[in-house]
Amino acid sequence: MKFLHLSDLHFGKIMHGYELLEEQRDLLRHIIKVAEQEEPDAIVIAGDIYDRTIPSAAAMTLLEEFFLALDSISARKKQIEVLVIAGNHDSAQRLSYGSSFLARHHIHIAVFPPQEEGERLQKVTLQDAFGTVHFYLLPYTKPGMIRHLPGAEKIQNSNDAIRFLLQQETIDWNQRNVLISHQFYANAGREPVQCDSETPRLYVGGLDIVDVGLVKEFDYVALGHIHSPQDMGQPNIRYCGTLYPYSVSEAEQVKYITVVGLEEKGKVVCRHLPVTPLRRVRRLFGTLAELTQEEKVCHDYVSITLTDEDMVERPKEYLEHFYDHILEIQVENTRTKRLLQEEAVPIGESTPFEAFQTFFLDMSGREMNEQEKERFLKILEEVEEEQE
């Protein structure tokens, strides 16, 4: 069983004011080319298809073009099942529009966790020479989405929610099983490497963290949500990352398409096919004279740090003759370093929960009791849900 593991396409993404539709359309052509060559049984998209809950018409057109191209491959060469879950950036209602019709064309979309008593995760079952493979589609889930279910009333965090949902499933572990999930997973407390392009997390006492121990029995766990490609403790539990660097912090990352091969039970082989972007994202350092030596225009997205000791007036106007996609311009020299050192004030990091505990102690002269802690954590969770 061969499938492509993708996630966090973020159609409609805008980076420092630049729309990335041209870059994203080029990436889709690359995915289609890989699908033509690899002839996978399935393509898995682990959430965040769109960048905003209300996607632009152009972003929705991109997804339509992608589906049509895959349908064309299926008609000409080999049937490809497309398995999609909603991420935290997606609007469940918009992403699910036409899902019944799409399912007839082998495009399976899951946007909500089970909402009714007795309902289970959407499951797609495929066959190959080694037997059966079950794909479990687990969309982005917040505790409040499932507390109305019998037995879920006391769920406090995402870890509890994912544990509850998986416990409802009857999974035959003698067969091969794949989980598709879009959550913030940690391995024994070790959190994944993150990028600036990800939605800033509101730390609410660890409410959004899910322990990978809950999913370790699956033959492969296709994760989305984190933009840096990485394994989570085991090579078969993996964030595939984005296909394009959506922030300057990702400038040095190699992006690729993950090809997963499931052979007999217990044997998983992953390959990573590098993606060459239409425009790179680069960091440039140097003086104005050093950065303007080349005569031809650079079309990459660039973050420029000027190191001139003397003041440079209106540097962007001059640099734009050499770089036509400038993301930002910063100045780093002796003067700016001295100012930063003078202004720097040591600040201890604390979560909103820890900060409020300190505030409560200062104001009331006592520690918060368990009921007060629980109530405040619920308030923080509600704030987090409103921000997404």
KEPA-380950 format. One record per residue (C-alpha): residue in three letters; x, y, z; residue number from 0. Coordinates in steps of 0.2 Angstrom, whole numbers. Layout:
% KEPA-380950
{aa = ALA east = X north = Y up = Z i = NUM}
...
//
This chain:
% KEPA-380950
{aa = MET east = 0 north = 0 up = 0 i = 0}
{aa = LYS east = 8 north = 16 up = -6 i = 1}
{aa = PHE east = 1 north = 34 up = -1 i = 2}
{aa = LEU east = 7 north = 52 up = -1 i = 3}
{aa = HIS east = 7 north = 61 up = 16 i = 4}
{aa = LEU east = 3 north = 79 up = 14 i = 5}
{aa = SER east = -3 north = 92 up = 26 i = 6}
{aa = ASP east = -5 north = 111 up = 29 i = 7}
{aa = LEU east = -7 north = 117 up = 11 i = 8}
{aa = HIS east = -14 north = 133 up = 17 i = 9}
{aa = PHE east = -22 north = 138 up = 1 i = 10}
{aa = GLY east = -24 north = 157 up = 1 i = 11}
{aa = LYS east = -9 north = 160 up = 12 i = 12}
{aa = ILE east = -2 north = 178 up = 12 i = 13}
{aa = MET east = 16 north = 181 up = 18 i = 14}
{aa = HIS east = 21 north = 199 up = 22 i = 15}
{aa = GLY east = 8 north = 205 up = 10 i = 16}
{aa = TYR east = 12 north = 194 up = -4 i = 17}
{aa = GLU east = -1 north = 182 up = -11 i = 18}
{aa = LEU east = 6 north = 164 up = -14 i = 19}
{aa = LEU east = -6 north = 158 up = -26 i = 20}
{aa = GLU east = 7 north = 156 up = -40 i = 21}
{aa = GLU east = 19 north = 147 up = -29 i = 22}
{aa = GLN east = 5 north = 135 up = -22 i = 23}
{aa = ARG east = -2 north = 132 up = -40 i = 24}
{aa = ASP east = 16 north = 127 up = -45 i = 25}
{aa = LEU east = 17 north = 115 up = -29 i = 26}
{aa = LEU east = 1 north = 107 up = -35 i = 27}
{aa = ARG east = 9 north = 104 up = -52 i = 28}
{aa = HIS east = 23 north = 96 up = -43 i = 29}
{aa = ILE east = 12 north = 84 up = -32 i = 30}
{aa = ILE east = 2 north = 79 up = -48 i = 31}
{aa = LYS east = 19 north = 75 up = -57 i = 32}
{aa = VAL east = 24 north = 64 up = -42 i = 33}
{aa = ALA east = 7 north = 56 up = -42 i = 34}
{aa = GLU east = 9 north = 52 up = -60 i = 35}
{aa = GLN east = 25 north = 44 up = -57 i = 36}
{aa = GLU east = 22 north = 35 up = -41 i = 37}
{aa = GLU east = 4 north = 29 up = -44 i = 38}
{aa = PRO east = 0 north = 29 up = -26 i = 39}
{aa = ASP east = -16 north = 20 up = -19 i = 40}
{aa = ALA east = -21 north = 35 up = -9 i = 41}
{aa = ILE east = -16 north = 53 up = -5 i = 42}
{aa = VAL east = -18 north = 59 up = 13 i = 43}
{aa = ILE east = -20 north = 77 up = 17 i = 44}
{aa = ALA east = -19 north = 79 up = 36 i = 45}
{aa = GLY east = -28 north = 96 up = 38 i = 46}
{aa = ASP east = -26 north = 115 up = 35 i = 47}
{aa = ILE east = -31 north = 114 up = 17 i = 48}
{aa = TYR east = -36 north = 133 up = 18 i = 49}
{aa = ASP east = -26 north = 146 up = 27 i = 50}
{aa = ARG east = -42 north = 155 up = 33 i = 51}
{aa = THR east = -59 north = 149 up = 39 i = 52}
{aa = ILE east = -67 north = 160 up = 25 i = 53}
{aa = PRO east = -56 north = 155 up = 10 i = 54}
{aa = SER east = -55 north = 166 up = -5 i = 55}
{aa = ALA east = -62 north = 161 up = -21 i = 56}
{aa = ALA east = -45 north = 159 up = -28 i = 57}
{aa = ALA east = -40 north = 147 up = -14 i = 58}
{aa = MET east = -56 north = 137 up = -17 i = 59}
{aa = THR east = -52 north = 136 up = -35 i = 60}
{aa = LEU east = -35 north = 129 up = -31 i = 61}
{aa = LEU east = -42 north = 115 up = -22 i = 62}
{aa = GLU east = -55 north = 111 up = -36 i = 63}
{aa = GLU east = -40 north = 111 up = -49 i = 64}
{aa = PHE east = -31 north = 99 up = -37 i = 65}
{aa = PHE east = -46 north = 87 up = -36 i = 66}
{aa = LEU east = -49 north = 88 up = -55 i = 67}
{aa = ALA east = -31 north = 84 up = -59 i = 68}
{aa = LEU east = -31 north = 69 up = -47 i = 69}
{aa = ASP east = -47 north = 63 up = -55 i = 70}
{aa = SER east = -39 north = 64 up = -72 i = 71}
{aa = ILE east = -25 north = 52 up = -66 i = 72}
{aa = SER east = -38 north = 40 up = -59 i = 73}
{aa = ALA east = -47 north = 40 up = -75 i = 74}
{aa = ARG east = -31 north = 37 up = -86 i = 75}
{aa = LYS east = -20 north = 26 up = -75 i = 76}
{aa = LYS east = -25 north = 21 up = -58 i = 77}
{aa = GLN east = -39 north = 25 up = -45 i = 78}
{aa = ILE east = -32 north = 36 up = -31 i = 79}
{aa = GLU east = -42 north = 38 up = -15 i = 80}
{aa = VAL east = -40 north = 55 up = -8 i = 81}
{aa = LEU east = -42 north = 56 up = 11 i = 82}
{aa = VAL east = -44 north = 73 up = 19 i = 83}
{aa = ILE east = -47 north = 80 up = 37 i = 84}
{aa = ALA east = -51 north = 97 up = 43 i = 85}
{aa = GLY east = -37 north = 107 up = 52 i = 86}
{aa = ASN east = -39 north = 121 up = 64 i = 87}
{aa = HIS east = -38 north = 134 up = 50 i = 88}
{aa = ASP east = -52 north = 126 up = 40 i = 89}
{aa = SER east = -70 north = 130 up = 41 i = 90}
{aa = ALA east = -78 north = 113 up = 44 i = 91}
{aa = GLN east = -95 north = 118 up = 35 i = 92}
{aa = ARG east = -86 north = 125 up = 20 i = 93}
{aa = LEU east = -74 north = 111 up = 18 i = 94}
{aa = SER east = -87 north = 98 up = 19 i = 95}
{aa = TYR east = -98 north = 106 up = 6 i = 96}
{aa = GLY east = -102 north = 93 up = -7 i = 97}
{aa = SER east = -93 north = 79 up = 3 i = 98}
{aa = SER east = -106 north = 66 up = -2 i = 99}
{aa = PHE east = -104 north = 69 up = -20 i = 100}
{aa = LEU east = -85 north = 69 up = -19 i = 101}
{aa = ALA east = -85 north = 53 up = -10 i = 102}
{aa = ARG east = -93 north = 45 up = -25 i = 103}
{aa = HIS east = -77 north = 51 up = -34 i = 104}
{aa = HIS east = -66 north = 43 up = -21 i = 105}
{aa = ILE east = -63 north = 59 up = -11 i = 106}
{aa = HIS east = -66 north = 56 up = 7 i = 107}
{aa = ILE east = -68 north = 72 up = 18 i = 108}
{aa = ALA east = -70 north = 71 up = 37 i = 109}
{aa = VAL east = -72 north = 88 up = 46 i = 110}
{aa = PHE east = -80 north = 84 up = 63 i = 111}
{aa = PRO east = -76 north = 71 up = 76 i = 112}
{aa = PRO east = -91 north = 60 up = 80 i = 113}
{aa = GLN east = -106 north = 71 up = 86 i = 114}
{aa = GLU east = -119 north = 58 up = 90 i = 115}
{aa = GLU east = -120 north = 44 up = 102 i = 116}
{aa = GLY east = -114 north = 28 up = 94 i = 117}
{aa = GLU east = -105 north = 37 up = 79 i = 118}
{aa = ARG east = -87 north = 33 up = 76 i = 119}
{aa = LEU east = -73 north = 40 up = 66 i = 120}
{aa = GLN east = -74 north = 40 up = 47 i = 121}
{aa = LYS east = -65 north = 25 up = 41 i = 122}
{aa = VAL east = -59 north = 21 up = 23 i = 123}
{aa = THR east = -53 north = 3 up = 20 i = 124}
{aa = LEU east = -42 north = -2 up = 6 i = 125}
{aa = GLN east = -35 north = -18 up = 0 i = 126}
{aa = ASP east = -18 north = -23 up = -7 i = 127}
{aa = ALA east = -7 north = -39 up = -9 i = 128}
{aa = PHE east = -4 north = -40 up = 9 i = 129}
{aa = GLY east = -23 north = -38 up = 14 i = 130}
{aa = THR east = -33 north = -24 up = 22 i = 131}
{aa = VAL east = -28 north = -7 up = 27 i = 132}
{aa = HIS east = -39 north = 4 up = 38 i = 133}
{aa = PHE east = -37 north = 23 up = 37 i = 134}
{aa = TYR east = -45 north = 32 up = 52 i = 135}
{aa = LEU east = -49 north = 50 up = 49 i = 136}
{aa = LEU east = -48 north = 61 up = 65 i = 137}
{aa = PRO east = -51 north = 79 up = 61 i = 138}
{aa = TYR east = -45 north = 93 up = 72 i = 139}
{aa = THR east = -54 north = 91 up = 89 i = 140}
{aa = LYS east = -56 north = 102 up = 104 i = 141}
{aa = PRO east = -64 north = 96 up = 120 i = 142}
{aa = GLY east = -79 north = 107 up = 118 i = 143}
{aa = MET east = -84 north = 98 up = 102 i = 144}
{aa = ILE east = -87 north = 81 up = 110 i = 145}
{aa = ARG east = -92 north = 85 up = 129 i = 146}
{aa = HIS east = -110 north = 83 up = 124 i = 147}
{aa = LEU east = -107 north = 64 up = 121 i = 148}
{aa = PRO east = -112 north = 52 up = 134 i = 149}
{aa = GLY east = -96 north = 48 up = 145 i = 150}
{aa = ALA east = -87 north = 64 up = 138 i = 151}
{aa = GLU east = -94 north = 76 up = 151 i = 152}
{aa = LYS east = -78 north = 77 up = 161 i = 153}
{aa = ILE east = -66 north = 79 up = 147 i = 154}
{aa = GLN east = -54 north = 93 up = 151 i = 155}
{aa = ASN east = -41 north = 94 up = 138 i = 156}
{aa = SER east = -36 north = 88 up = 120 i = 157}
{aa = ASN east = -27 north = 73 up = 127 i = 158}
{aa = ASP east = -43 north = 67 up = 136 i = 159}
{aa = ALA east = -53 north = 70 up = 120 i = 160}
{aa = ILE east = -42 north = 60 up = 108 i = 161}
{aa = ARG east = -41 north = 46 up = 121 i = 162}
{aa = PHE east = -60 north = 46 up = 122 i = 163}
{aa = LEU east = -63 north = 45 up = 103 i = 164}
{aa = LEU east = -50 north = 31 up = 100 i = 165}
{aa = GLN east = -57 north = 21 up = 115 i = 166}
{aa = GLN east = -74 north = 21 up = 106 i = 167}
{aa = GLU east = -66 north = 13 up = 91 i = 168}
{aa = THR east = -65 north = -6 up = 88 i = 169}
{aa = ILE east = -48 north = -8 up = 80 i = 170}
{aa = ASP east = -41 north = -25 up = 75 i = 171}
{aa = TRP east = -23 north = -22 up = 78 i = 172}
{aa = ASN east = -18 north = -38 up = 69 i = 173}
{aa = GLN east = -22 north = -29 up = 53 i = 174}
{aa = ARG east = -14 north = -13 up = 47 i = 175}
{aa = ASN east = -21 north = 3 up = 53 i = 176}
{aa = VAL east = -17 north = 21 up = 48 i = 177}
{aa = LEU east = -22 north = 37 up = 58 i = 178}
{aa = ILE east = -24 north = 54 up = 50 i = 179}
{aa = SER east = -24 north = 67 up = 64 i = 180}
{aa = HIS east = -22 north = 86 up = 65 i = 181}
{aa = GLN east = -17 north = 90 up = 83 i = 182}
{aa = PHE east = -2 north = 96 up = 94 i = 183}
{aa = TYR east = 7 north = 80 up = 99 i = 184}
{aa = ALA east = 21 north = 79 up = 111 i = 185}
{aa = ASN east = 33 north = 64 up = 114 i = 186}
{aa = ALA east = 35 north = 61 up = 133 i = 187}
{aa = GLY east = 34 north = 79 up = 136 i = 188}
{aa = ARG east = 45 north = 84 up = 121 i = 189}
{aa = GLU east = 36 north = 96 up = 110 i = 190}
{aa = PRO east = 39 north = 97 up = 91 i = 191}
{aa = VAL east = 50 north = 110 up = 83 i = 192}
{aa = GLN east = 39 north = 125 up = 78 i = 193}
{aa = CYS east = 39 north = 139 up = 65 i = 194}
{aa = ASP east = 34 north = 157 up = 65 i = 195}
{aa = SER east = 21 north = 153 up = 52 i = 196}
{aa = GLU east = 11 north = 142 up = 64 i = 197}
{aa = THR east = -4 north = 150 up = 73 i = 198}
{aa = PRO east = 3 north = 156 up = 90 i = 199}
{aa = ARG east = -2 north = 144 up = 103 i = 200}
{aa = LEU east = -11 north = 149 up = 119 i = 201}
{aa = TYR east = -3 north = 139 up = 133 i = 202}
{aa = VAL east = -17 north = 134 up = 144 i = 203}
{aa = GLY east = -9 north = 123 up = 156 i = 204}
{aa = GLY east = -5 north = 110 up = 142 i = 205}
{aa = LEU east = -24 north = 109 up = 137 i = 206}
{aa = ASP east = -20 north = 107 up = 119 i = 207}
{aa = ILE east = -5 north = 94 up = 120 i = 208}
{aa = VAL east = -9 north = 76 up = 115 i = 209}
{aa = ASP east = 3 north = 62 up = 120 i = 210}
{aa = VAL east = 9 north = 51 up = 106 i = 211}
{aa = GLY east = 8 north = 36 up = 117 i = 212}
{aa = LEU east = -11 north = 36 up = 113 i = 213}
{aa = VAL east = -7 north = 33 up = 95 i = 214}
{aa = LYS east = 8 north = 22 up = 95 i = 215}
{aa = GLU east = -1 north = 6 up = 90 i = 216}
{aa = PHE east = -5 north = 12 up = 73 i = 217}
{aa = ASP east = 6 north = 6 up = 59 i = 218}
{aa = TYR east = 7 north = 24 up = 53 i = 219}
{aa = VAL east = 1 north = 41 up = 60 i = 220}
{aa = ALA east = 0 north = 54 up = 47 i = 221}
{aa = LEU east = 1 north = 71 up = 57 i = 222}
{aa = GLY east = -3 north = 89 up = 52 i = 223}
{aa = HIS east = -3 north = 105 up = 61 i = 224}
{aa = ILE east = 16 north = 108 up = 63 i = 225}
{aa = HIS east = 25 north = 115 up = 48 i = 226}
{aa = SER east = 43 north = 108 up = 51 i = 227}
{aa = PRO east = 44 north = 90 up = 45 i = 228}
{aa = GLN east = 49 north = 78 up = 59 i = 229}
{aa = ASP east = 46 north = 62 up = 67 i = 230}
{aa = MET east = 38 north = 61 up = 85 i = 231}
{aa = GLY east = 48 north = 48 up = 94 i = 232}
{aa = GLN east = 45 north = 34 up = 80 i = 233}
{aa = PRO east = 48 north = 36 up = 62 i = 234}
{aa = ASN east = 30 north = 30 up = 58 i = 235}
{aa = ILE east = 23 north = 44 up = 68 i = 236}
{aa = ARG east = 26 north = 59 up = 58 i = 237}
{aa = TYR east = 23 north = 77 up = 54 i = 238}
{aa = CYS east = 26 north = 79 up = 35 i = 239}
{aa = GLY east = 27 north = 98 up = 37 i = 240}
{aa = THR east = 22 north = 111 up = 24 i = 241}
{aa = LEU east = 28 north = 110 up = 5 i = 242}
{aa = TYR east = 32 north = 128 up = 5 i = 243}
{aa = PRO east = 41 north = 139 up = 18 i = 244}
{aa = TYR east = 28 north = 151 up = 25 i = 245}
{aa = SER east = 39 north = 161 up = 36 i = 246}
{aa = VAL east = 57 north = 167 up = 36 i = 247}
{aa = SER east = 60 north = 155 up = 51 i = 248}
{aa = GLU east = 58 north = 141 up = 38 i = 249}
{aa = ALA east = 71 north = 148 up = 25 i = 250}
{aa = GLU east = 84 north = 134 up = 28 i = 251}
{aa = GLN east = 72 north = 120 up = 28 i = 252}
{aa = VAL east = 71 north = 107 up = 15 i = 253}
{aa = LYS east = 53 north = 104 up = 10 i = 254}
{aa = TYR east = 47 north = 87 up = 3 i = 255}
{aa = ILE east = 33 north = 75 up = -2 i = 256}
{aa = THR east = 32 north = 60 up = 10 i = 257}
{aa = VAL east = 29 north = 44 up = 1 i = 258}
{aa = VAL east = 24 north = 30 up = 13 i = 259}
{aa = GLY east = 24 north = 12 up = 9 i = 260}
{aa = LEU east = 15 north = -1 up = 20 i = 261}
{aa = GLU east = 21 north = -19 up = 17 i = 262}
{aa = GLU east = 17 north = -33 up = 28 i = 263}
{aa = LYS east = 11 north = -30 up = 46 i = 264}
{aa = GLY east = 25 north = -20 up = 55 i = 265}
{aa = LYS east = 35 north = -15 up = 40 i = 266}
{aa = VAL east = 34 north = 3 up = 35 i = 267}
{aa = VAL east = 45 north = 12 up = 22 i = 268}
{aa = CYS east = 46 north = 31 up = 20 i = 269}
{aa = ARG east = 54 north = 41 up = 6 i = 270}
{aa = HIS east = 55 north = 60 up = 5 i = 271}
{aa = LEU east = 55 north = 68 up = -12 i = 272}
{aa = PRO east = 62 north = 86 up = -11 i = 273}
{aa = VAL east = 52 north = 100 up = -18 i = 274}
{aa = THR east = 60 north = 114 up = -28 i = 275}
{aa = PRO east = 49 north = 130 up = -25 i = 276}
{aa = LEU east = 45 north = 142 up = -38 i = 277}
{aa = ARG east = 53 north = 156 up = -27 i = 278}
{aa = ARG east = 64 north = 152 up = -12 i = 279}
{aa = VAL east = 63 north = 161 up = 5 i = 280}
{aa = ARG east = 80 north = 167 up = 10 i = 281}
{aa = ARG east = 89 north = 177 up = 23 i = 282}
{aa = LEU east = 102 north = 189 up = 17 i = 283}
{aa = PHE east = 115 north = 198 up = 28 i = 284}
{aa = GLY east = 127 north = 212 up = 22 i = 285}
{aa = THR east = 130 north = 230 up = 18 i = 286}
{aa = LEU east = 120 north = 239 up = 5 i = 287}
{aa = ALA east = 135 north = 239 up = -7 i = 288}
{aa = GLU east = 138 north = 220 up = -4 i = 289}
{aa = LEU east = 119 north = 216 up = -7 i = 290}
{aa = THR east = 118 north = 226 up = -23 i = 291}
{aa = GLN east = 133 north = 219 up = -33 i = 292}
{aa = GLU east = 123 north = 207 up = -44 i = 293}
{aa = GLU east = 116 north = 216 up = -59 i = 294}
{aa = LYS east = 101 north = 204 up = -62 i = 295}
{aa = VAL east = 85 north = 205 up = -51 i = 296}
{aa = CYS east = 83 north = 192 up = -38 i = 297}
{aa = HIS east = 65 north = 185 up = -38 i = 298}
{aa = ASP east = 66 north = 175 up = -22 i = 299}
{aa = TYR east = 57 north = 181 up = -6 i = 300}
{aa = VAL east = 70 north = 189 up = 5 i = 301}
{aa = SER east = 73 north = 195 up = 23 i = 302}
{aa = ILE east = 87 north = 207 up = 22 i = 303}
{aa = THR east = 98 north = 212 up = 37 i = 304}
{aa = LEU east = 109 north = 227 up = 33 i = 305}
{aa = THR east = 125 north = 229 up = 43 i = 306}
{aa = ASP east = 130 north = 246 up = 37 i = 307}
{aa = GLU east = 138 north = 256 up = 51 i = 308}
{aa = ASP east = 132 north = 272 up = 43 i = 309}
{aa = MET east = 114 north = 277 up = 42 i = 310}
{aa = VAL east = 106 north = 272 up = 26 i = 311}
{aa = GLU east = 91 north = 282 up = 20 i = 312}
{aa = ARG east = 76 north = 274 up = 12 i = 313}
{aa = PRO east = 85 north = 258 up = 9 i = 314}
{aa = LYS east = 70 north = 248 up = 2 i = 315}
{aa = GLU east = 68 north = 260 up = -12 i = 316}
{aa = TYR east = 85 north = 256 up = -18 i = 317}
{aa = LEU east = 85 north = 238 up = -14 i = 318}
{aa = GLU east = 69 north = 235 up = -24 i = 319}
{aa = HIS east = 79 north = 238 up = -40 i = 320}
{aa = PHE east = 88 north = 222 up = -35 i = 321}
{aa = TYR east = 75 north = 212 up = -25 i = 322}
{aa = ASP east = 57 north = 212 up = -31 i = 323}
{aa = HIS east = 50 north = 202 up = -17 i = 324}
{aa = ILE east = 57 north = 210 up = -1 i = 325}
{aa = LEU east = 48 north = 203 up = 15 i = 326}
{aa = GLU east = 57 north = 214 up = 28 i = 327}
{aa = ILE east = 72 north = 225 up = 30 i = 328}
{aa = GLN east = 81 north = 225 up = 47 i = 329}
{aa = VAL east = 97 north = 234 up = 53 i = 330}
{aa = GLU east = 110 north = 226 up = 63 i = 331}
{aa = ASN east = 126 north = 235 up = 68 i = 332}
{aa = THR east = 136 north = 242 up = 83 i = 333}
{aa = ARG east = 123 north = 255 up = 87 i = 334}
{aa = THR east = 108 north = 244 up = 86 i = 335}
{aa = LYS east = 116 north = 230 up = 96 i = 336}
{aa = ARG east = 121 north = 243 up = 110 i = 337}
{aa = LEU east = 103 north = 249 up = 110 i = 338}
{aa = LEU east = 96 north = 232 up = 112 i = 339}
{aa = GLN east = 108 north = 228 up = 126 i = 340}
{aa = GLU east = 103 north = 244 up = 135 i = 341}
{aa = GLU east = 85 north = 241 up = 133 i = 342}
{aa = ALA east = 85 north = 222 up = 137 i = 343}
{aa = VAL east = 76 north = 218 up = 153 i = 344}
{aa = PRO east = 76 north = 200 up = 159 i = 345}
{aa = ILE east = 59 north = 193 up = 158 i = 346}
{aa = GLY east = 54 north = 176 up = 165 i = 347}
{aa = GLU east = 42 north = 166 up = 154 i = 348}
{aa = SER east = 26 north = 160 up = 161 i = 349}
{aa = THR east = 10 north = 153 up = 154 i = 350}
{aa = PRO east = -6 north = 163 up = 156 i = 351}
{aa = PHE east = -11 north = 150 up = 169 i = 352}
{aa = GLU east = 5 north = 152 up = 179 i = 353}
{aa = ALA east = 4 north = 171 up = 178 i = 354}
{aa = PHE east = -14 north = 171 up = 184 i = 355}
{aa = GLN east = -9 north = 160 up = 199 i = 356}
{aa = THR east = 4 north = 173 up = 204 i = 357}
{aa = PHE east = -9 north = 187 up = 202 i = 358}
{aa = PHE east = -22 north = 178 up = 212 i = 359}
{aa = LEU east = -9 north = 175 up = 226 i = 360}
{aa = ASP east = -4 north = 193 up = 226 i = 361}
{aa = MET east = -22 north = 199 up = 227 i = 362}
{aa = SER east = -30 north = 187 up = 239 i = 363}
{aa = GLY east = -15 north = 181 up = 249 i = 364}
{aa = ARG east = -19 north = 163 up = 246 i = 365}
{aa = GLU east = -16 north = 149 up = 233 i = 366}
{aa = MET east = -31 north = 145 up = 221 i = 367}
{aa = ASN east = -41 north = 130 up = 226 i = 368}
{aa = GLU east = -44 north = 116 up = 214 i = 369}
{aa = GLN east = -62 north = 122 up = 209 i = 370}
{aa = GLU east = -55 north = 139 up = 205 i = 371}
{aa = LYS east = -41 north = 132 up = 195 i = 372}
{aa = GLU east = -53 north = 121 up = 185 i = 373}
{aa = ARG east = -64 north = 136 up = 182 i = 374}
{aa = PHE east = -50 north = 147 up = 176 i = 375}
{aa = LEU east = -43 north = 133 up = 164 i = 376}
{aa = LYS east = -61 north = 132 up = 156 i = 377}
{aa = ILE east = -61 north = 151 up = 153 i = 378}
{aa = LEU east = -44 north = 150 up = 145 i = 379}
{aa = GLU east = -50 north = 136 up = 134 i = 380}
{aa = GLU east = -65 north = 147 up = 128 i = 381}
{aa = VAL east = -53 north = 161 up = 124 i = 382}
{aa = GLU east = -42 north = 149 up = 114 i = 383}
{aa = GLU east = -57 north = 143 up = 104 i = 384}
{aa = GLU east = -63 north = 161 up = 100 i = 385}
{aa = GLN east = -45 north = 165 up = 93 i = 386}
{aa = GLU east = -46 north = 150 up = 81 i = 387}
//
